[in-house]
Amino acid sequence: MKKIITAVLFFAVFLGFLTAQSALQPIAQISIQTREPITLGQIKSRVTAIEKELGKKLSTADRRRFMDSFIEERLFAQAAIKEGIRITDSEVNQYFNNILSQQMGKLTTEAEFADYIKETEKISLDQLMKKQNGMTLAEYKAFLKTQLSTQRYVMQKKSAEFQKLKGPTDSQIRSYYELNKQIFFRPDTVKLFLVSIPKGTDPNAAKIKAKGFNDQLKKSGKKAMADIKSKGNTPKAGYSAGEIYLAKTSETAKQLGLSMDALLEIFKMDINTVSEVNETPLDYQNFMVLAKDSAKILTLSDVVEPDNTVTLYETIKNMLMMQIQQKALETAITDLAAELKKPENYKMLVSDAELKKLLAW
């Protein structure tokens, strides 16, 4: 029996060794700045993350396309280093915070988002990242760093072409509006003065502070609002205060963690009315209603956001310009990738037939 167990253990170890060897198998090699092998393990890791995010298994052809994309990513990374392009950790963190803020619908830091995930999902931010896209937080930030260096490299190499880009014509802007007029519907909106006091390590103190602000707003209204706003929004203040707009939509309710009925109650409140103190997983809040706007389909001369000066015409113009720039960026990336894939910079180490087998795991 002992010999059988020993044999089984040896076989298991041997299989593990073969798996490790397979993961380390070089598929390609990049040699722009330094000699860098692209391994089967790296390809599997990237493809697995994409399959996890998409929720389906990719075909061998699709896996090949993502492999090519990964190789180009590494080519650009080395080319950027050779050109002296460096992306700092603070730049990556700021970019990551911007992504989180877009997802949350408000300015959000990594620490605040981590607290939110811990409170709502009962898992760490690292666990969430692994669950959603198969990457750890560190791996995802490394990916973002490469993306930023690639963008900077492309902009540097193709700056002359980008400067020559022409914006959309008046006719194109008006045609886009007429064809898409229905999407420029602005729902009912309400403007609030919102005070948020993070719970931090002392939720009771935060609650007391929130009650104090609530009393001030109910007693002195906009005079108290100006005082609270002027003293807030600093680390020492311990709270944030400012104006926000809410749209009467289910998306708004979801972002705020409210039921639709609770959101509708806010819209029923009269102007200058002050709410009671509300508790969320991360903070205590109270607000005062400042203004309301009725739903409408925007015209080209309308401002997109209340209290803003940017018209829908300018918004469409900027959006179409971004599309032109994005198309130019994609073309530039394709052209530069082709230039970088020279024999002295890059070579495949397996045949097409071998690669097809390796990608069919």
C-alpha positions as a Markdown table, in Angstrom:
| # | Residue | x | y | z |
|---|---|---|---|---|
| 1 | Met | 0.0 | 0.0 | 0.0 |
| 2 | Lys | 2.9 | 2.3 | 0.9 |
| 3 | Lys | 4.5 | 1.8 | -2.5 |
| 4 | Ile | 1.2 | 2.5 | -4.3 |
| 5 | Ile | 0.7 | 5.8 | -2.3 |
| 6 | Thr | 4.3 | 6.8 | -3.1 |
| 7 | Ala | 3.7 | 6.1 | -6.8 |
| 8 | Val | 0.5 | 8.1 | -6.8 |
| 9 | Leu | 2.3 | 11.0 | -5.1 |
| 10 | Phe | 5.2 | 10.9 | -7.5 |
| 11 | Phe | 2.7 | 10.9 | -10.5 |
| 12 | Ala | 0.9 | 13.9 | -9.1 |
| 13 | Val | 4.2 | 15.8 | -8.6 |
| 14 | Phe | 5.2 | 14.8 | -12.1 |
| 15 | Leu | 2.0 | 16.2 | -13.5 |
| 16 | Gly | 2.5 | 19.4 | -11.6 |
| 17 | Phe | 6.0 | 19.7 | -13.0 |
| 18 | Leu | 4.7 | 19.2 | -16.6 |
| 19 | Thr | 2.0 | 21.9 | -16.0 |
| 20 | Ala | 4.6 | 24.3 | -14.8 |
| 21 | Gln | 6.9 | 23.5 | -17.7 |
| 22 | Ser | 3.9 | 24.1 | -20.1 |
| 23 | Ala | 3.2 | 27.5 | -18.5 |
| 24 | Leu | 6.8 | 28.5 | -19.0 |
| 25 | Gln | 6.9 | 27.4 | -22.6 |
| 26 | Pro | 8.0 | 30.4 | -24.7 |
| 27 | Ile | 5.6 | 31.2 | -27.6 |
| 28 | Ala | 7.3 | 34.4 | -28.9 |
| 29 | Gln | 10.2 | 36.7 | -28.0 |
| 30 | Ile | 10.5 | 40.5 | -27.9 |
| 31 | Ser | 13.8 | 42.2 | -28.2 |
| 32 | Ile | 13.3 | 46.0 | -28.5 |
| 33 | Gln | 14.8 | 47.1 | -25.1 |
| 34 | Thr | 15.5 | 43.8 | -23.5 |
| 35 | Arg | 15.0 | 40.1 | -24.5 |
| 36 | Glu | 11.6 | 39.2 | -23.1 |
| 37 | Pro | 9.9 | 35.8 | -23.7 |
| 38 | Ile | 6.1 | 35.6 | -24.1 |
| 39 | Thr | 5.1 | 32.4 | -22.4 |
| 40 | Leu | 2.1 | 30.2 | -22.8 |
| 41 | Gly | 1.3 | 30.9 | -19.1 |
| 42 | Gln | 1.0 | 34.6 | -19.8 |
| 43 | Ile | -1.3 | 34.0 | -22.7 |
| 44 | Lys | -3.4 | 31.7 | -20.7 |
| 45 | Ser | -3.6 | 34.2 | -17.8 |
| 46 | Arg | -4.8 | 37.0 | -20.1 |
| 47 | Val | -7.2 | 34.9 | -22.1 |
| 48 | Thr | -8.7 | 33.4 | -18.9 |
| 49 | Ala | -9.2 | 36.8 | -17.5 |
| 50 | Ile | -11.0 | 37.9 | -20.7 |
| 51 | Glu | -13.1 | 34.7 | -20.8 |
| 52 | Lys | -14.1 | 35.3 | -17.2 |
| 53 | Glu | -15.1 | 38.9 | -17.9 |
| 54 | Leu | -17.1 | 37.8 | -21.0 |
| 55 | Gly | -18.6 | 34.8 | -19.3 |
| 56 | Lys | -17.8 | 32.4 | -22.2 |
| 57 | Lys | -15.1 | 30.3 | -23.6 |
| 58 | Leu | -13.3 | 31.8 | -26.7 |
| 59 | Ser | -12.6 | 30.0 | -29.9 |
| 60 | Thr | -9.0 | 29.2 | -30.8 |
| 61 | Ala | -9.1 | 32.0 | -33.4 |
| 62 | Asp | -10.3 | 34.5 | -30.9 |
| 63 | Arg | -7.6 | 33.4 | -28.4 |
| 64 | Arg | -5.0 | 33.9 | -31.2 |
| 65 | Arg | -6.3 | 37.5 | -31.7 |
| 66 | Phe | -6.0 | 38.2 | -27.9 |
| 67 | Met | -2.6 | 36.7 | -27.9 |
| 68 | Asp | -1.5 | 39.0 | -30.8 |
| 69 | Ser | -3.0 | 41.9 | -28.8 |
| 70 | Phe | -0.9 | 40.9 | -25.7 |
| 71 | Ile | 2.3 | 40.6 | -27.8 |
| 72 | Glu | 1.6 | 44.1 | -29.3 |
| 73 | Glu | 1.0 | 45.4 | -25.7 |
| 74 | Arg | 4.5 | 44.1 | -24.7 |
| 75 | Leu | 6.1 | 45.5 | -27.9 |
| 76 | Phe | 4.6 | 49.0 | -27.1 |
| 77 | Ala | 5.7 | 48.7 | -23.4 |
| 78 | Gln | 9.3 | 48.1 | -24.4 |
| 79 | Ala | 9.2 | 50.7 | -27.1 |
| 80 | Ala | 7.9 | 53.3 | -24.6 |
| 81 | Ile | 10.8 | 52.4 | -22.2 |
| 82 | Lys | 13.3 | 52.8 | -25.0 |
| 83 | Glu | 11.9 | 56.3 | -25.8 |
| 84 | Gly | 12.3 | 57.3 | -22.1 |
| 85 | Ile | 8.6 | 57.2 | -21.4 |
| 86 | Arg | 7.8 | 56.5 | -17.7 |
| 87 | Ile | 4.5 | 56.2 | -16.0 |
| 88 | Thr | 4.5 | 56.9 | -12.2 |
| 89 | Asp | 2.5 | 54.9 | -9.7 |
| 90 | Ser | 0.7 | 58.1 | -8.8 |
| 91 | Glu | -0.5 | 58.5 | -12.4 |
| 92 | Val | -1.7 | 54.9 | -12.4 |
| 93 | Asn | -3.5 | 55.5 | -9.1 |
| 94 | Gln | -5.2 | 58.7 | -10.4 |
| 95 | Tyr | -6.3 | 56.8 | -13.5 |
| 96 | Phe | -7.7 | 54.0 | -11.4 |
| 97 | Asn | -9.5 | 56.4 | -9.2 |
| 98 | Asn | -11.1 | 58.1 | -12.3 |
| 99 | Ile | -12.4 | 54.6 | -13.4 |
| 100 | Leu | -13.8 | 54.0 | -9.9 |
| 101 | Ser | -15.4 | 57.5 | -9.9 |
| 102 | Gln | -17.1 | 56.9 | -13.2 |
| 103 | Gln | -18.4 | 53.6 | -11.9 |
| 104 | Met | -19.7 | 55.1 | -8.7 |
| 105 | Gly | -21.1 | 58.3 | -10.3 |
| 106 | Lys | -19.1 | 60.5 | -7.9 |
| 107 | Leu | -15.5 | 61.3 | -6.9 |
| 108 | Thr | -14.3 | 58.1 | -5.2 |
| 109 | Thr | -10.8 | 57.1 | -4.0 |
| 110 | Glu | -9.5 | 53.5 | -4.0 |
| 111 | Ala | -9.7 | 53.4 | -0.2 |
| 112 | Glu | -13.4 | 54.6 | -0.2 |
| 113 | Phe | -14.3 | 52.1 | -2.9 |
| 114 | Ala | -12.5 | 49.3 | -1.0 |
| 115 | Asp | -14.6 | 50.2 | 2.1 |
| 116 | Tyr | -17.7 | 50.2 | 0.0 |
| 117 | Ile | -17.0 | 46.8 | -1.4 |
| 118 | Lys | -16.1 | 45.4 | 2.0 |
| 119 | Glu | -19.4 | 46.7 | 3.4 |
| 120 | Thr | -21.7 | 45.7 | 0.5 |
| 121 | Glu | -20.0 | 42.6 | -1.0 |
| 122 | Lys | -18.2 | 41.3 | 2.2 |
| 123 | Ile | -15.0 | 40.8 | 0.2 |
| 124 | Ser | -11.8 | 42.8 | -0.4 |
| 125 | Leu | -11.2 | 44.9 | -3.4 |
| 126 | Asp | -8.5 | 42.5 | -4.5 |
| 127 | Gln | -11.0 | 39.6 | -4.3 |
| 128 | Leu | -13.5 | 41.6 | -6.3 |
| 129 | Met | -10.9 | 42.3 | -9.1 |
| 130 | Lys | -10.0 | 38.6 | -9.2 |
| 131 | Lys | -13.7 | 37.6 | -9.3 |
| 132 | Gln | -14.6 | 40.1 | -12.1 |
| 133 | Asn | -11.6 | 39.9 | -14.5 |
| 134 | Gly | -9.2 | 37.3 | -13.2 |
| 135 | Met | -6.6 | 39.8 | -12.2 |
| 136 | Thr | -5.4 | 40.8 | -8.8 |
| 137 | Leu | -5.4 | 44.6 | -8.0 |
| 138 | Ala | -1.7 | 44.7 | -8.6 |
| 139 | Glu | -1.9 | 42.9 | -11.9 |
| 140 | Tyr | -4.7 | 45.2 | -13.0 |
| 141 | Lys | -2.7 | 48.3 | -12.1 |
| 142 | Ala | 0.2 | 46.9 | -14.1 |
| 143 | Phe | -2.1 | 46.5 | -17.0 |
| 144 | Leu | -3.3 | 50.1 | -16.7 |
| 145 | Lys | 0.3 | 51.3 | -16.5 |
| 146 | Thr | 1.1 | 49.6 | -19.8 |
| 147 | Gln | -2.1 | 51.1 | -21.4 |
| 148 | Leu | -1.0 | 54.6 | -20.3 |
| 149 | Ser | 2.6 | 54.2 | -21.6 |
| 150 | Thr | 1.2 | 52.9 | -24.9 |
| 151 | Gln | -1.1 | 55.9 | -25.2 |
| 152 | Arg | 1.8 | 58.3 | -24.5 |
| 153 | Tyr | 4.1 | 56.5 | -26.9 |
| 154 | Val | 1.5 | 56.6 | -29.7 |
| 155 | Met | 0.7 | 60.3 | -29.1 |
| 156 | Gln | 4.4 | 61.1 | -29.1 |
| 157 | Lys | 5.1 | 59.2 | -32.3 |
| 158 | Lys | 2.0 | 60.4 | -34.2 |
| 159 | Ser | 1.7 | 63.9 | -32.8 |
| 160 | Ala | 2.0 | 65.6 | -36.2 |
| 161 | Glu | -0.9 | 63.5 | -37.6 |
| 162 | Phe | -3.1 | 64.2 | -34.6 |
| 163 | Gln | -2.5 | 67.9 | -34.9 |
| 164 | Lys | -3.8 | 67.8 | -38.5 |
| 165 | Leu | -7.1 | 66.2 | -37.5 |
| 166 | Lys | -10.1 | 68.3 | -38.6 |
| 167 | Gly | -13.2 | 68.6 | -36.4 |
| 168 | Pro | -16.8 | 67.8 | -37.5 |
| 169 | Thr | -18.6 | 70.3 | -39.7 |
| 170 | Asp | -21.8 | 72.2 | -38.7 |
| 171 | Ser | -23.8 | 70.0 | -41.1 |
| 172 | Gln | -22.4 | 66.8 | -39.5 |
| 173 | Ile | -23.3 | 68.1 | -36.0 |
| 174 | Arg | -26.9 | 69.0 | -37.0 |
| 175 | Ser | -27.4 | 65.7 | -38.9 |
| 176 | Tyr | -26.3 | 63.7 | -35.9 |
| 177 | Tyr | -28.8 | 65.6 | -33.7 |
| 178 | Glu | -31.7 | 65.0 | -36.1 |
| 179 | Leu | -30.9 | 61.3 | -36.4 |
| 180 | Asn | -30.5 | 60.9 | -32.6 |
| 181 | Lys | -32.9 | 63.5 | -31.2 |
| 182 | Gln | -34.7 | 60.9 | -29.1 |
| 183 | Ile | -31.6 | 60.1 | -27.0 |
| 184 | Phe | -31.2 | 63.7 | -25.9 |
| 185 | Phe | -34.1 | 63.4 | -23.4 |
| 186 | Arg | -33.3 | 64.9 | -20.0 |
| 187 | Pro | -35.4 | 63.5 | -17.2 |
| 188 | Asp | -36.7 | 65.5 | -14.3 |
| 189 | Thr | -33.7 | 66.7 | -12.2 |
| 190 | Val | -33.3 | 68.1 | -8.8 |
| 191 | Lys | -30.4 | 70.1 | -7.5 |
| 192 | Leu | -29.3 | 69.3 | -3.9 |
| 193 | Phe | -26.8 | 70.7 | -1.4 |
| 194 | Leu | -25.4 | 67.5 | 0.0 |
| 195 | Val | -23.3 | 67.1 | 3.2 |
| 196 | Ser | -21.5 | 63.8 | 3.6 |
| 197 | Ile | -19.7 | 62.8 | 6.8 |
| 198 | Pro | -17.7 | 59.5 | 6.5 |
| 199 | Lys | -18.2 | 57.1 | 9.4 |
| 200 | Gly | -14.4 | 56.3 | 9.5 |
| 201 | Thr | -13.4 | 54.8 | 12.8 |
| 202 | Asp | -16.0 | 56.7 | 14.9 |
| 203 | Pro | -19.5 | 56.3 | 13.4 |
| 204 | Asn | -21.1 | 57.8 | 16.4 |
| 205 | Ala | -19.1 | 61.0 | 16.1 |
| 206 | Ala | -19.9 | 61.2 | 12.4 |
| 207 | Lys | -23.6 | 60.9 | 13.3 |
| 208 | Ile | -23.4 | 63.6 | 15.9 |
| 209 | Lys | -21.7 | 65.9 | 13.4 |
| 210 | Ala | -24.3 | 65.1 | 10.7 |
| 211 | Lys | -27.1 | 66.0 | 13.2 |
| 212 | Gly | -25.3 | 69.4 | 13.9 |
| 213 | Phe | -25.2 | 70.2 | 10.2 |
| 214 | Asn | -28.8 | 69.2 | 9.8 |
| 215 | Asp | -29.9 | 71.6 | 12.6 |
| 216 | Gln | -27.9 | 74.4 | 11.1 |
| 217 | Leu | -29.5 | 73.9 | 7.6 |
| 218 | Lys | -33.0 | 73.8 | 9.1 |
| 219 | Lys | -32.4 | 76.9 | 11.1 |
| 220 | Ser | -30.4 | 79.2 | 8.7 |
| 221 | Gly | -30.9 | 77.6 | 5.3 |
| 222 | Lys | -28.6 | 79.0 | 2.5 |
| 223 | Lys | -26.6 | 81.1 | 5.0 |
| 224 | Ala | -25.6 | 77.9 | 6.8 |
| 225 | Met | -25.1 | 76.2 | 3.5 |
| 226 | Ala | -22.4 | 78.7 | 2.5 |
| 227 | Asp | -20.7 | 78.4 | 5.9 |
| 228 | Ile | -20.7 | 74.6 | 5.8 |
| 229 | Lys | -19.4 | 74.5 | 2.2 |
| 230 | Ser | -16.6 | 77.0 | 2.9 |
| 231 | Lys | -15.2 | 75.0 | 5.8 |
| 232 | Gly | -15.6 | 71.5 | 4.3 |
| 233 | Asn | -13.9 | 69.4 | 1.6 |
| 234 | Thr | -10.5 | 69.2 | 3.4 |
| 235 | Pro | -8.9 | 66.3 | 5.3 |
| 236 | Lys | -9.1 | 68.2 | 8.5 |
| 237 | Ala | -12.7 | 69.2 | 8.1 |
| 238 | Gly | -13.8 | 65.5 | 8.1 |
| 239 | Tyr | -16.7 | 66.0 | 5.7 |
| 240 | Ser | -17.5 | 67.0 | 2.1 |
| 241 | Ala | -20.2 | 69.4 | 1.0 |
| 242 | Gly | -21.4 | 70.7 | -2.3 |
| 243 | Glu | -24.1 | 70.8 | -5.0 |
| 244 | Ile | -25.1 | 67.7 | -6.9 |
| 245 | Tyr | -27.8 | 66.9 | -9.5 |
| 246 | Leu | -30.0 | 63.9 | -9.4 |
| 247 | Ala | -32.0 | 62.6 | -12.4 |
| 248 | Lys | -35.3 | 60.8 | -11.8 |
| 249 | Thr | -34.1 | 57.4 | -13.1 |
| 250 | Ser | -33.6 | 53.9 | -11.8 |
| 251 | Glu | -29.9 | 54.2 | -12.6 |
| 252 | Thr | -29.7 | 57.2 | -10.1 |
| 253 | Ala | -31.5 | 55.2 | -7.4 |
| 254 | Lys | -29.1 | 52.3 | -8.0 |
| 255 | Gln | -26.0 | 54.5 | -7.8 |
| 256 | Leu | -27.2 | 56.0 | -4.5 |
| 257 | Gly | -28.3 | 52.7 | -3.0 |
| 258 | Leu | -31.9 | 53.9 | -2.8 |
| 259 | Ser | -35.2 | 52.4 | -3.7 |
| 260 | Met | -37.1 | 54.1 | -6.5 |
| 261 | Asp | -39.8 | 55.1 | -4.0 |
| 262 | Ala | -37.1 | 56.8 | -1.8 |
| 263 | Leu | -35.8 | 58.7 | -4.8 |
| 264 | Leu | -39.3 | 59.8 | -5.8 |
| 265 | Glu | -39.7 | 61.2 | -2.3 |
| 266 | Ile | -36.8 | 63.5 | -2.8 |
| 267 | Phe | -38.4 | 64.9 | -6.0 |
| 268 | Lys | -41.6 | 65.5 | -4.0 |
| 269 | Met | -39.8 | 67.8 | -1.5 |
| 270 | Asp | -40.2 | 71.6 | -1.9 |
| 271 | Ile | -37.3 | 73.9 | -2.7 |
| 272 | Asn | -35.4 | 74.9 | 0.4 |
| 273 | Thr | -36.6 | 71.9 | 2.3 |
| 274 | Val | -34.0 | 70.1 | 4.4 |
| 275 | Ser | -33.9 | 66.3 | 4.7 |
| 276 | Glu | -33.4 | 64.3 | 7.9 |
| 277 | Val | -30.0 | 62.7 | 8.6 |
| 278 | Asn | -29.7 | 59.6 | 6.3 |
| 279 | Glu | -27.3 | 56.7 | 7.0 |
| 280 | Thr | -25.5 | 54.8 | 4.2 |
| 281 | Pro | -22.9 | 52.0 | 4.6 |
| 282 | Leu | -20.1 | 54.5 | 4.4 |
| 283 | Asp | -21.4 | 57.8 | 5.8 |
| 284 | Tyr | -24.1 | 60.0 | 7.2 |
| 285 | Gln | -25.8 | 62.5 | 4.9 |
| 286 | Asn | -28.2 | 65.3 | 4.8 |
| 287 | Phe | -29.3 | 67.6 | 2.1 |
| 288 | Met | -31.3 | 70.7 | 1.1 |
| 289 | Val | -33.3 | 71.0 | -2.1 |
| 290 | Leu | -32.1 | 73.9 | -4.1 |
| 291 | Ala | -33.8 | 73.7 | -7.5 |
| 292 | Lys | -35.8 | 71.5 | -9.9 |
| 293 | Asp | -36.0 | 71.1 | -13.6 |
| 294 | Ser | -38.7 | 69.4 | -15.6 |
| 295 | Ala | -38.1 | 66.7 | -18.2 |
| 296 | Lys | -37.6 | 67.8 | -21.8 |
| 297 | Ile | -36.0 | 66.8 | -25.1 |
| 298 | Leu | -33.0 | 69.1 | -25.4 |
| 299 | Thr | -32.5 | 71.4 | -28.4 |
| 300 | Leu | -29.0 | 72.2 | -29.8 |
| 301 | Ser | -29.0 | 75.6 | -28.0 |
| 302 | Asp | -30.0 | 74.1 | -24.6 |
| 303 | Val | -27.3 | 73.6 | -21.9 |
| 304 | Val | -26.8 | 69.9 | -21.2 |
| 305 | Glu | -26.5 | 70.3 | -17.4 |
| 306 | Pro | -28.4 | 72.9 | -15.4 |
| 307 | Asp | -26.1 | 75.7 | -14.1 |
| 308 | Asn | -23.7 | 74.9 | -16.9 |
| 309 | Thr | -22.7 | 76.9 | -20.0 |
| 310 | Val | -22.0 | 74.0 | -22.4 |
| 311 | Thr | -24.7 | 73.6 | -25.0 |
| 312 | Leu | -25.8 | 70.4 | -26.6 |
| 313 | Tyr | -24.3 | 71.7 | -29.9 |
| 314 | Glu | -20.9 | 71.9 | -28.2 |
| 315 | Thr | -21.4 | 68.5 | -26.6 |
| 316 | Ile | -22.2 | 66.8 | -29.9 |
| 317 | Lys | -19.3 | 68.6 | -31.5 |
| 318 | Asn | -16.9 | 67.4 | -28.8 |
| 319 | Met | -18.3 | 63.8 | -29.0 |
| 320 | Leu | -17.9 | 63.6 | -32.8 |
| 321 | Met | -14.3 | 65.0 | -32.4 |
| 322 | Met | -13.6 | 62.3 | -29.9 |
| 323 | Gln | -14.8 | 59.7 | -32.3 |
| 324 | Ile | -12.5 | 61.2 | -35.0 |
| 325 | Gln | -9.6 | 61.1 | -32.5 |
| 326 | Gln | -10.4 | 57.6 | -31.4 |
| 327 | Lys | -10.4 | 56.3 | -35.0 |
| 328 | Ala | -7.1 | 58.1 | -35.6 |
| 329 | Leu | -5.7 | 56.6 | -32.4 |
| 330 | Glu | -6.7 | 53.0 | -33.5 |
| 331 | Thr | -5.2 | 53.5 | -36.9 |
| 332 | Ala | -2.0 | 54.9 | -35.3 |
| 333 | Ile | -1.8 | 51.9 | -33.0 |
| 334 | Thr | -2.2 | 49.5 | -35.9 |
| 335 | Asp | 0.4 | 51.2 | -38.0 |
| 336 | Leu | 2.9 | 51.5 | -35.1 |
| 337 | Ala | 2.4 | 47.8 | -34.1 |
| 338 | Ala | 3.1 | 46.8 | -37.7 |
| 339 | Glu | 6.3 | 48.9 | -37.6 |
| 340 | Leu | 7.4 | 47.4 | -34.3 |
| 341 | Lys | 6.9 | 43.8 | -35.5 |
| 342 | Lys | 10.2 | 43.8 | -37.3 |
| 343 | Pro | 12.4 | 40.6 | -37.3 |
| 344 | Glu | 14.9 | 42.3 | -35.0 |
| 345 | Asn | 12.2 | 43.2 | -32.5 |
| 346 | Tyr | 9.9 | 40.2 | -32.5 |
| 347 | Lys | 9.8 | 36.6 | -33.6 |
| 348 | Met | 7.4 | 33.6 | -33.0 |
| 349 | Leu | 9.0 | 30.6 | -31.5 |
| 350 | Val | 6.4 | 28.0 | -32.5 |
| 351 | Ser | 4.8 | 27.1 | -35.8 |
| 352 | Asp | 1.1 | 28.0 | -36.6 |
| 353 | Ala | 0.2 | 24.3 | -36.3 |
| 354 | Glu | 1.9 | 24.1 | -32.9 |
| 355 | Leu | 0.3 | 27.3 | -31.7 |
| 356 | Lys | -3.2 | 26.1 | -32.7 |
| 357 | Lys | -2.7 | 23.1 | -30.5 |
| 358 | Leu | -1.4 | 25.1 | -27.6 |
| 359 | Leu | -4.3 | 27.5 | -27.7 |
| 360 | Ala | -6.9 | 24.7 | -27.6 |
| 361 | Trp | -6.6 | 24.1 | -23.9 |
